[in-house]
Amino acid sequence: MRNRFVGAAVSALFPLLVPEPSSAAPQGDGISLAVTLGTDPTEGACGTDTTLSVTAGDQVNYCYTVTNGADETLHFSTLADDVVGTIFTDQSTEIPAGGTYQYNRVAVATTSAAPVSTWTAYDVHPDYVYADNTAAAADTIFAGSFDATAQYAFVDITGTGTNLMLNDDDYTVASIGFPFTFYGQTADALTVSNNGGMLFDQVARGRTGYLSPNTRTLPDRLIGPAILPYWDDLQQDYLDGVGNVFVETDGTAPNRRFIVEWYNLPVNVIGGGYNITLEAILYEGSNQILFQYLDVDCSNVICDNGAAATIGLNSDGTHAILYSYREATVGTGKAILFSPTEPATYTATAQATLDVGAPVITADPGTFSKTVSAGASTTDTLTLGNTGNRPLTWNIGSVGTRSHFPVVPRFALPVGDPSQTHAGLAPVAPSSKRHTPHARGPIGVPAFAADANNARVVSFDANAPSTLTADLDAGGLQYLSGDFIGEDFSTLYAIDFRSFQLYKVDTATGAATLVYLTVPPPGVSADGWFGMAWDASTSTMFAVTAGGRTPVSTLVKLDTETAETTLVGTITGVGDPNNGTVIIDIAIDPKSGNMYGVDIVTDTLVAIDKTTGEASTIGSLGFDANYSEGLDFDDTTGTLYFSGWDNSLSEDIMYTIDTETGVATPISPIGPNADAVQYSALAIARLAGICSYPGDVPWLSYSSTRGSTEPGATTPITVTFDATTLAPGNYSADICVNNNDLTNKRLPVPVALTVQ
């Protein structure tokens, strides 16, 4: 079935039609806008202040109220400001003449700002309508707005145009030769892809212009604005001389046209496909777009006449004109003409000022070193100060100390045969084999992972992993990479091995919410996404992929809201020159911010520069690791855990890895059937820092354990060091001051006590 219009509005927080007119003075051309601020985040709440003072970390409710002073209903709107940028685009907002519309956006306050917001409203969606030259008049949309017949007159430019000499999956920027407006964006150049499409506004969007050979339906958030006469996996090597992509600008101003011809390109399908030829023409002034098809018969039912292609126009991922998706809708002599609509447009602006302050905690002294006789006690004063401009709230606890190991690069020989390394799922089958647990460590490290073989999401104590605490259905999804973001352990971000889709996984139920398709950066060979790691020091999610006949691993940054990827670099300096590098997972030390990975070709722990991808070997794991694995730090203690498939034992085992030597120490097989599962996407649900879980230290007490300190003030607290029940010796702990200074919200004050 052919879809004429496909669109989905950007979701908004609490859109609400308000019957009463706004008291704001009219602005712009027919609409007025008022922006007010408040701290009530509930649905429909609208503050009255245009200037608001808050504390960093507070929730702020931006309330946008639009009044329609025009004499027509306005059906769509776009909202942006000069700080955040675009907030939503072309959203459905029914604002009748004389009516008012309210939109709320709740955000966490971080820095002071006075954004100028711009609301643009339209009577109809900024869009395109199309007509084709088929006999059925039903295929024409809004035919009365332009010439209803798209005339076919193919323009062959292979003898006069510029050969772009593109290779397979290649692309390049080409000059249009005149300003061309597409979905409200004007450019005089665009990116032409070998795969039957053109992408708009790539530099401004921070993209390279890559158009994946894997087609998808429209709208498509990943590719952005795109003109797609025949999006498919079209093959080409310009050196073979068979065909290529040509461009040409002809005519004279103001009636020029830009022509792109995909000439004699083979379609990549199972069983082979013959070559096809088609073109797209962009017209100056009218901004019309014409698709023409000279020969799209590939002599294979899989790809004949567009049966494997996506054809249409894509806006910003929330709206598109989809002519067809994997349907045989075009053929020799077919023409499709797209013409832009011209909505009545009204614009208004308003400004609101947010003053964001913060407390700044200080502690004097920064450490305590006390000596006391056995059976006695002593006191001292801990002074908490606030050098910020908002009240500091605090409470005090205490906890024992921890240790950390630095990175020491070295070389290690692989365990097992590196040529037999396999990334992905091992061919294991369920078994009733019983396992004898290895030596256990301390109790209480909650961990989540994916049983990729059986499409499950599980949880367990990482120090006692033979017993699962939860075993949830993943709905057929097989996650090989995943991690939490910050301190939110309710949502695991994970990528499905088969589809490359990024999901938000509810750790209580296993239910998955799709984010979007995760496409590797251009030029990156990817057999799968094998690892993810959240970096708290830079608030960045990193991911790693590997692929190729001789595997190459690549490090990228991953936007978890859009699934867009940004190349960091190829992971170099490790692996085997003959058998490649497969970094099966990555983890980031919560204290140092250093990145580690496991290479299953050489069976080693490696250190990775997260700014370049350059890596060095730390040391051998001591066993033959293979297939899917999981790597993560316990952020509380700094211990590195590894759920690894031991290829010689054919079972999945939980290890701790010494980050100084690379040696993996087994804890226990994971789950009741460790030879029938592979646990990947390991994510440990523990907070970072030595003060994350303060507990009782009997020999420490305080005159006050909670309070508030005003800006510029100090609060003295008497600390008692009580050795009445302590034997002679040395004792250490940390006084933990939990507070609302977001940059230092768990402040440790180390204590050393010598009992004589």
N, C-alpha and C positions, 0 to 999 in steps of 0.2 A: 504494500500500500504506500502510495506516495504522500508525504506530509508537506502541506503547503506552508504552515507556520509551526515553528517549534520554539517555545520560549518558557522561561522559568524566572520569576522575579527573585531578586536577591532578598533573602530573608531579613526582616527587620525586627528589632525588639519592640513589641507592643505598638504596632501601627493602630491608630485610633481615630475614627472620624468624629469630630466634635461639632455639635450643631451650632453652638454659639459663635458669633463672629469674633475675631481677635480685635483687641483695642490698639494694636500696633499701627503706627502710621503707614499708609500705603507706600510701597517701594517698588522699584523696577517697573516692568511693563505689564501691569495688570495683576500682579500678586504681591503680597507683603510677607515678610519672614521675621519671626521673633525667635531668638535662641535664649533660653533661660537655663539656669543650673540649679541642681539640688543634690542632696545626699540620700534621698529615699529611692531605693532601686526597684520598688514594687511596680507592678504593671499599671500603666496609665498615670503614674505620679508625674507632676510637672511643677518644678520649683518656680520661684518668682524672681530670683536674683540673676542679674546679668554679670555680676562680679561675685566670686565665691572663694573663700579661703578654706583650705582643707589640709589634711596631713597626708603625706605620701603613703600610698597603700589604701586610702579610702576609695570607696566606690562613688563615682560621680555620674549623675543622671543628666545627660544633655537632652533637653526637651526642645524640639523644633516644631514651631507652630506656623503653618502656612495658611494664609487667607486668600481666596481666589476672588479678585476684583474684576476679572474678565466676565464677559457675557456668555461663556461656553464652559462646559465641563472639561476639566483637564484630567486625562486618564493615566499619564505616565510622568515620572519625575526622576531627576538625577540630583544627588547631593554630594558636595565635596567641600573641603575647607583647605586653607593654605598651610596647615600643619600635618594633618593626617593624610590628606590627599582625597582620593575618591572613596566615599563611604558606601554608596550604592549607585548603580547605573540603570536607567530605564526601568525602574520599578513601577509596578502597577499601583497607582494611587488615585483613587476616584475622588476628585475634589469638585463638587458642583459649583456653579456660578453663585457667588456669595457665601459659599461654605468654607469650612476650616478643616484642616487635616493636621493631626499631631503624630510626630514620630519621635521615639525615644531611643537613645543610644547610651548604654551603661558601660563605663570604662573605668579602669583602675588609674587613679591619679599618680603620675610619676614626676612630671616637671611642670613648672608654671608655663602658661601659654595664653595667648589672646587670639585664637583663630578667627579668621573671617570666613564665615560659611556662605556658600552659594547654592541656592535651590533653583533648579531649572525645571519647569513644568511644560508639558506638551499636550496637545489635544489628541494626537495619535502617536504611536510608537515610532521613533526614528528608525526607518526600516527600508526594506526593498520589497517590491512586488515583481512578479515575473510573468512572462508569457513565453510559450514555445510554439513551434510551427507544426505541432501535431493537429490532427483534424478535430479532436475533442475540445470543444470550447470550455469544458469544465476545468481544463488544465490552466486556464488563464485566471489570474487573480487581479481584482480591481482593474479590469481591462480598460475601463473608461478613462483611466488616468494617463494612458499613453497608448502608442500604437500596439494593438493587441496581437499583431502578427510579427513574430521574430523571423526576419528574412534570412535564409541561409545563403551565404556567399563566402565560401572559404578563401582566406588570403594566405597563400603559400609564401613564406618569407625565407625559405631555406637557401635561396639564391641571393638574397639581398640583405638579410638580417645578420645579427651578430651571433655566432655560435658560442654559447656559454661554456662548452666543453666540460660538462658536469660528469662526474663519476657516479656510481651507484650510491643512492641515498645522499648525494651531494646537494649543495645549494650555494647561491651567491647573491649579492645585492646588485640590482640592476636599476639604472635610472629610467624613470617613466618619461621624462622629457617635458613634463608640465605638471602643475599641482593637481592632484586628484584626491577627492574627498570620499572616504569610505567609512560608513557608520560614524560620522561626525569627526573623523580624524583626517587631516590633510597631510599628504606627503608627496614628494617628487621622486621617491625611490621606494622599492619594496624588495623583499627577498624571494627569489625564484627557486623552487625546489625541483629536483629531478622527479620527485614522486607526485607530480600532477597537481601542484598547488602553488599559491603565492601567499606570503605572510606579510602583514602590515605592522608598522610601528614597533619593530623588533628592538631597536636600540633603546628607545624610551622605556620599554618593558624589561630591559636588562636581559634579553634573550639573544641567542645566536642565530636563530632562523631555521633550525633543524625541524623537518617535517618527517615524522616517523613513518616507516613503511607499513606499520601496523595501523590500519584504518580504524576509525571509531565513528560513532554517530555524532550528530550535532544537536545542541550546542556542545562545544568542547572548550573547557576552561584552559587546558594546557597550551593549545596553540595560539590562543588569542585571535585578533582579527585576521581572517583568512579568506581568500578567494580560491575555491576548490572546484575546478572544472572536472577533475578526474583523480581524486586522491586514492592512490593505490600503490602497491610495491612495483614501481616501474624500474627496470634494470637498465644499466648503461655503463659502459666504460668508453670514454671518448676516444681511446686509442684504437678501438676495434673498427671504427669508421662506419658502424651500422646506422646510427642515428643519434640525435641529441636534442637539446633545447635551444631554441633560437628566440631572439627578441629584436624588435624594431619599432621605432617611433616614426610615423609618416604623417603626411598632411601638413597644413599650415595653420597657425593660430588664428582664430580660437577654435578650430575644428580638427585638432590633431587626434590621433589614436595610438595607443600603445598595444602592441601585439606580442603575445607569447605563444610560440608553437612548440608543442611536444611532438617531435617528429620521429616516427619509426622506432619507437621504444618497445622492447619486449616486456610482457607482463609476467611477473614471477608467480607461477602457480604450480601445484603438483601436476605432473604430466606434461608441463611445458605450455607456454602460451606464445602465440605469434605477435608480431609488432603492431602497435596502434599509433594513430596520429590524430591530434586534436589541437584546439587553440582557445585562448581567451583574449578578448579585445576590450580595452578600457578607453572610454570616450571622454575627451576634454569637454568641459563646460557642463554637459548633462550628467556626468558621473555615472553613466550607464555602463553595464558590463554584459558582454555577449560571449556565450560559450558556443563553439562550433565543433562538430565531430565529423572528420573526414573518413576515418576508418577505425572503429573500435571493436571489430570482430577479431577476437584473439584465437579463434578456432578451438575453443575449450569452453564447455558450458559453465565452468567455474568462474570464468572471467569475461565471457562474451557480453559486449554492450553495457558494461558497467556493473556486471553481476557481483563483482568483488570490490567496487569502488564506493567512495563517499562523494556526492556531488551537491554543491550548494555554497552558501555564504555563511561565515561564522562571525559573530560579533565579539563579545567579551566573555563567552562561556555561559552567559545566562540567557542569550537569545541568538537565534540563527534562522536562516531560511534553508531548510533541508529539502532539496529536490528529490533525492533518493539516497538510500543507504543499502548497498549490496543488493541492488535490484537492476535488472536488465532494462533500463529506461531510456537509453540513448542508442543511436545507431547512425549509420552513414547518412549524411544530409540533415542531421538533427541540429537545431539551433535553439538556445534558451537565452532570452533577453531579460536582464534584471535592471529595474529602474528604481531610483531612490524616491521615497515619499518625502513630502515637504510639510512637516508639522508646524502648526502655530506654536511659537515658543515664547515663554515668559520667564524672566529671571529676577531674583531678588537676593540681597545679601544682608547679613547681620553679624554682629560681633559680640562675643562673650569672653570674659576674662576669668581665668582660673589661676588662683594664687596657691601654689603648692609649697608647703613647708615641711620640715622634718625635724625630729629630735636627733641629736648626735650624742651618743653615750661616751663617757670617759670613766676610767676606773683608776683610782690612786690608793695604794700602789698597784702596779701591773702584775706583781707576783708577791707571794709571801714565803719567807724562809724562817721558820721558828724552831727554837730548841727549848725543850721543857723536860723537867725531871719526871721519871715514872711516878704515877700517882698524883701528879699535879696538873695544873692547867694555866693557860695564859690567854690574854686577849690582845686584840689590835683593832684598828679602825680601817674599814674599807669605805672610801668615799666615792660615791657615784655622782658624776656631773653630767650636765646637759648643755652643750655648747651650740645646740640647734635653735630653731625658732618655733618649735611646737612642744607641748608637754611630753615628757618621757615617762612611760609606764614600764615597770619592771617587776620581776619576781626572781627569787634566788633558790637554786638547788645545788647539788654537787655530784661529782662522778669521778671514777678512777681514770688514770691516764691511758694513752694508747701509743703505738709506735708506727713508724712508716719506713719503707725501704726505698732507696733511690734506684734509678735505672743504671745498669752497668752493661754496656754493649759488649758482645763477644760473638764467636762463631761456634756453630754446633752442626754435627752431622745428623741427617734425618734418620728416624727409626722406621724400618720397613722399606718398601720399594716406592720411591717418590713418583715413578712413572705410573703407579697404580692408584694415585690419589684421585678421589672422586668427591666433588662438592654436590650437595643436594641430599636426596633421600637414599638410604641404603636399602637393598632388597631383603628386609627382615620380615619374619613371620611371627605371630603370637606363639608363646611357649609357656609351659607350666613349670619351667626350671626354677628351682628355689635358689636364693642367693644368700651367702653369708656376709653380713655387713663387715666392712673394713673398720679401722679405728675411727671413732667418732670425735668430733671437736665439740666446742661449747654449744649449748642449746639456744635456739631462738633466733634464727635468721630467716624471716619469711621471704620466700622466693616464688616467682611465677615463671612459667615457661610454656612453650608450645610443643606438644607431641605431634610433630609434623606428619609422621607416618600414619597416624590414626585420626588426624584432624581434631585434636583436643586441645584445650587450654587447662593447664594443671597448676597447682600450687603445693608447696611443701616447705619444710624446714631445710635450708641448704646444708645444715650440719647433721640432719637425720633424714636424708632424701628417700630412703627406701619405702616410706609411708607417705602417700599422697594425702593432703588435707582437702583438696578439691580436684575434681576431674570433670570438666565441662565440655559440652559439645561445641565445637567451633564452626558448625554449619558447613562442613566440607572445606573450609579454608585451611591452608597449610602455611603457617608462618615460619620462615627461616630467620627472620630478623625482627627485632622489636626492643623497645625500652620505654620507661616512664619519662615524663617531663617534670623536672623539679621534684616537689614533694607531694605531687598528686599521684597516689598509688591506686586510684580507682579506675584509671584509664591507661591501658597499654597500647602504644602506637606500634603497629606491626604491618609488615608487607607480605601479602600472599605470594607464595613461591610460583604458582602457575600463572596468575593473571597480572602480577606486578601492581596490584591495587593496594593502596595504603588504607588501613582501617584503624578506627578507634575501637578498642576492645574493652568491654565492661568486665573487669576482673571478678565481679560478683556473680555474673551470669554467663559470661562467654559471648554475649551478644555483640555483634560487630556493626559499626556504622561506617559506611564508605566515605572516605575523604576524596580521593581521586586516584587516577592512574599515575604511577610513579615511573616516569620515563627517564632513562639515563641521559646524561649530557651528550651532545653530539660527538661522534667518534669513539664513544666508550662501548667496548664489547661487553655484553652482560648476559651470562647464562642464568643469573639470578641475583637477587638482593640477599646477601648472606649475613650482614651485621648492621646494627644500629647502636649508637651511644649518645646519650645526652650529656652535654658539657655545661655544667652549672656556671663555670667561670666566664663563659661567653654567651650563655643562653642560646646554644646552638645544638641542633640535632645533626649528628654526622651519620653517614651510612657508607657501606662498602659493598662493592659489587665485583664480580670476577667473570671472565669469559675469554673465549678464544681457543684455538687449537692448542697453542702453548699458552696457558692461562696467564692473564694479566689482571691484577687487582687495582681498583681505582677508588679513591676517597672523594666523597662529595658532601656538600651541605644539603640538608633536606628541610624544606619548609613544610611543617606538619599541618598547616592550615590549607595549603593549596597542592601539596605533593610535588611542587616544583623542585628541581635539583640544580645545584651550582657546583661546577667542577672545582675541586681543590687541587688534585693532581694524581698522576699515576704513582702507585706505591712502589718505590724503587729501592734497591740496595739490599734486598732480602730475596729468599726463594732459591730456586735451582735454575741455572741458565738453560738446562735442557728440558726441564719439566715445568717451568714457570713459577708463578706465585698465586696461591689461593688464600687470602686472608678471610678466614671463615667467620670471624666476629671481631669486634673491637670493644674496648672499655676505656673509660677515662677516670683517672685517679681523682677522687673528690677533693684531696688536699692540694696537690701540685698542679692539677689540670693536665697532666701528661697523658698521652694516648698510648694504649697498648693494643696489640692484636695477636692472633694465633695464625700462623701459616701452616696449613695441613700438608703442604708439599714437603717441607723440611721438618715438620713436627717441632716447631720452635715458637717461643714467645718472642715477639719483636716489639721494639719501640718505634712509634710513628710520629713524625712531625705533622701536627694537625693543620699547619699553615701551608705545607708544600706537598705532603705525601711521602717525602723521603723517609726511609726507615733503616733500622739497624737491628741485628740479631742480639738478643739478650742471652738465650741459652735453650737447650733441648728440654722438651717436656718430659722425656724419658719413656714415652710409649708412642705407638703408631696411631695417631689420630686421623680419622677419616669421616667423610660424609658431613652431616649437619651437626653443628656444635653451638654452644652458648657461652658467652663470657660477660661477666659483670662484677663490679666492685660492691662489697658491702660498704656503703658510704660512712657508716658509723665507725667501723674499725679500720677501714682501708684494706681489708682482706680481698684478694682477687679470687673469684670462684669460676670454675670451668666445668660445664656439663659436656663431657667428651665421649665420643664413640671410640672405644678401644678396638681397633681392627683385629688385633690378635686374639682378644677374648670374646669378641662379638657381643659386647654389651655396653650400655650407656652408664657412665660412672660420673659421680660428682667429685671434683678435685678442688683443692686450693693450689694456687700457683705462686711461688716465690718470685716477686717482681725483680729481685736482685739477681737470681740465678736462672730463672725460667723453669725450674724443676716443679713438676706437678705431683702433689701428694694426694692419693685417693682417700676419700671419706667413706663412700658407700655407693653401690649401684643405685640408680634412681628408679623408684617405683617398684611395684611387685613383679614386673616382667621386663627387666632391663635389657633383655636380648631381643625384645620385640618393639622397642620404641627408640626414638631419637629426640632428645630434648634440645630445642633451639630457642632463640629469642629469650634467653635467660635475662630476667629483670628482678633485681633484689629490692624489696620494699622496706628500706630502712633509711632514716634521715641522715644527712651528712653532719659531721662535726662531733667533737668529743662531748659536747653538751646537748646532743640531740635527745638523749634519754637519761636525764639526771636521776640519780637515786640517792638513798641515804648513805652518808658517810658519818658513822656514829660519833667520831671525834671532832666534827665540825658543827657549830650551831651559830645562829644569827639573832641579833636583837630585833630585826625585822626581816620578813621574807618577801614582802611585796609593798609597792608604793608608787608614788608619782613625783617626778622632779620637774619643776617649771624651767622654761628656757633661762639660761644664765645662772641657774641655781645649782647647789650641791646637796647631797643627802648623805650624812655619815651613818654607817652601819657597824655595830660592834660585832666582831667575829671572835668566837671562843674556840680555842684549840685545847681540847680536853684529853689528857693522857691518863686519866684516872683508871681506865681499864686496859691500857696498852702496855705491852711488854717493851723493853728497850729495843730500839731499832729505828730504821728509817721508813717513813710513810709518805705517800704522795697522793694528791687528788687535785681536782679542779673545782673551784667555786664557779657555778654556772649562772650567769645573770641573763635571763631571758627578757627581752624588751622589744619595743616597737620601733627601734632604729633598724630600718630594713637593710642597711648595709652591714650591720653587725648584730643581728637579732639574737644570737646565742653567744654572748661574750664569755670566754673562759678566763679565769684568774688562777694560774697554777699555784699550788701550795706544796711546800716541802716541810715535813715535820720530822725532827730528830728527837727521839725519846731517849734520855740518858738514864 
